[in-house]
Amino acid sequence: MIKCAVIGAGRYGTNIIHAFRQLEQQGIAKLVSICDTNFDVLNSQCKKYNVKGYLDYKEMFEKEKIDAVAIATPDHLHRDIAVYALNSGKHILVEKPMDVTVEGCLEMIKAAEKNNVLIQVDFHKRYDPYHQQLCKDVRSGKFGTIEYGYVHMEDRIEVPAVWFSSWAQFSSPVWFLGVHFIDLVRWCLQSNGKYVFATGSRMKLTKMGIDTYDSISAKVVFENGVSVTFDTCWILPEKFEAIVNQSIRFVGTEGIIECDTQDRGTRLCSTKNGMETYNLGFILETQDRYGNTVYKGYGIESIADFVYNIQHLKNGGSFENLKKYAISAFAEDGLEATRIATAIHRSLDTKEIVHI
Ligand SMILES: NC(=O)c1ccc[n+]([C@@H]2O[C@H](COP(=O)([O-])OP(=O)(O)OC[C@H]3O[C@@H](n4cnc5c(N)ncnc54)[C@H](O)[C@@H]3O)[C@@H](O)[C@H]2O)c1
């Protein structure tokens, strides 16, 4: 049994708790404890999930036997916790982005290598079955040589303005949203970013006292020559039919593929909620035959995959095998996504093309 903990038990940490708890029911993992610096959050999560809680992760590591830890603190607060966990000999699943600095990612990688532990980054877009097929088709040459691509990922304004207004100014549409698709595109193209040019707007959120970009439009040219535009924003109206609007497309010498991962074909309208669309492939809440709540979907699969990878290593499996066969995003993937995202922010600052 892999002994797990969660650091940062807020909105997304809750999803990780669900995933670990399910693996506990299957006898694969045990959720040993959770940690959050916010007393009220910690208290309510401990009660809800009947699990031990700590305000300080260092104390948690001292007192509990833990193999693996998931880090779901705000985007700019992953680094120190990750490095400490790695130096304490824990495997880590770090929420995207791995870190908001290249130096932070490199420090984590050094600590992981020194302690012979795993870094996995929760880039769950890789686990969406439509993306897996898209990636397979792109790599197989079905569309000939890819010439260009386009991505958009946009959140409703409540995400920066309500969900985490306290730390949105330390993040951006690229850090919070863009890195998901930056990783997916890198994974499909099997190529790293070469240079970028980006423009951005700060109109709405700054007026609301949240000092960050509303939207960022970035052109990334990859080492294999493919250019991909990433349009990201987090100011869609509250009345938009889904919390996230997103899609990806590639055009090649022999074809085109377009994947709308927001409107998957089911639209509804109710007096209570107005227009809605479902993205049930991400997280679907359902029940097992005993009436227990079960969560399914690629948002859960990517977390479970981390535990399965550790199990593989514990059973004598090699990291080389994981790198060769698993669809997981590891440290190098997190680092390369961060390299592209930092170059985008540098281009926003300098208004120039930035080479990576
Ligand atoms: N994979 C995804 O689709 C996805 C979706 C949403 C968020 N995220 C990522 O998850 C992370 C958390 O986002 P969220 O929406 O859950 O934010 P949140 O604000 O709801 O939760 C973050 C929690 O971390 C706690 N925290 C802060 N510093 C801490 C510390 N030093 N030790 C312990 N706890 C600490 C806060 O008190 C808070 O409860 C972010 O990096 C975000 O980008 C990923």
The ligand as an ORCA input file, in Angstrom:
! r2SCAN-3c Opt
* xyz 0 1
  N      -5.078     20.018    -12.724
  C      -6.102     20.908    -12.763
  O      -7.010     20.869    -13.609
  C      -6.175     21.970    -11.754
  C      -7.366     22.636    -11.550
  C      -7.392     23.625    -10.601
  C      -6.232     23.946     -9.923
  N      -5.076     23.294    -10.186
  C      -3.829     23.660     -9.507
  O      -3.891     23.253     -8.158
  C      -3.224     24.184     -7.328
  C      -4.187     24.657     -6.261
  O      -5.290     25.288     -6.869
  P      -6.697     25.396     -6.126
  O      -7.665     25.860     -7.139
  O      -6.960     24.161     -5.365
  O      -6.386     26.584     -5.112
  P      -7.043     26.831     -3.655
  O      -6.732     28.240     -3.307
  O      -8.466     26.391     -3.660
  O      -6.254     25.819     -2.691
  C      -4.906     26.003     -2.350
  C      -4.762     25.623     -0.879
  O      -3.367     25.615     -0.544
  C      -3.275     26.059      0.816
  N      -1.881     26.459      1.084
  C      -1.226     27.587      0.702
  N       0.050     27.555      1.130
  C       0.214     26.373      1.787
  C       1.314     25.763      2.439
  N       2.518     26.341      2.509
  N       1.130     24.544      3.020
  C      -0.081     23.929      2.965
  N      -1.162     24.479      2.355
  C      -1.016     25.682      1.775
  C      -4.289     27.182      0.912
  O      -4.646     27.459      2.234
  C      -5.434     26.621      0.080
  O      -6.405     25.954      0.882
  C      -2.731     25.296     -8.253
  O      -1.393     25.071     -8.614
  C      -3.614     25.168     -9.463
  O      -3.039     25.614    -10.684
  C      -5.034     22.308    -11.051
*
